[in-house]
Amino acid sequence: MAKKQVAVIVSAVQPRLLNVKDAAAYLGATVWHVRSLVWAKKLVAMRMGHRQVFDLVDLDAFVERLKRSAA
């Protein structure tokens, strides 16, 4: 019997905007902590409809600021 071949397509597209849950995972924090950082204006969030989204560039910049302030 011939085996059936299945094509697997792997998407190389990485999302630039993350929802609050994914942003928290990216930072290694909780959703509550990410929201509190937004409320304290320490982290930039944007609105996309009713959703809050976070740009990877802003998240990386936030981490860099933390590293500089710790030094």
N, C-alpha and C positions, 0 to 999 in steps of 0.2 A: 504494500500500500504506500502511496505517495503521501508525504507529510504536507500539510497545509502551511504555507508561508504567510506570516503576518508582518506587515510593515509597521514599524514603530516610529512615530514622528516625535522628536524631542524639540520642544520650543526653546530657543535660545533667548527669547525676549524676557528680560527681567523688568518687573514693574518698578516705576520710579516713585509712584505714590502708594503709600501704605495706609491701611486703615489703622485705627487705634490699637487693635489687638496685635496686628503684625508689627507695628512700630514698637510696641512694648516688648515683643519677642526679640526684635532686632537690637533693642537697647539692653535686654536682659533685665527688664523691669516689669512691674505689674501694670495693668490697664489703669488702675486707680492712680498710681504714681505718675504715669504719663499725663493723665488728665490734670493732676494737680500742678505739674510743670507748665502746662498750657495756661491754667488759671493764674499762675504766678508770673506769666509772661516770660518764662525762661526757655520755652520751647515754642516754635512757630507751628501753628496748625492752620489749615485752610478748610474752607467749606466747599463740598461738592454735593450740592443738593442739601440733604439733611445730614450727610455724613461728614465727619472730620477726617481729613487725610493729611499725611505727613510726607514731605519730600525727603528722599534719601540724602540729598545734599544738606538739608537743614539738620537732619539727625546726625550726620557725620560732623557738621560744624559744632553742634552741641557737645559731642564727645570731645572734640578738640579743645573747646573752651574749658571743659572739666579737667582735661589733662594739664592745661596751662595753669589753671588756678590751683591745682594740687602741687605743682612744682615749686 
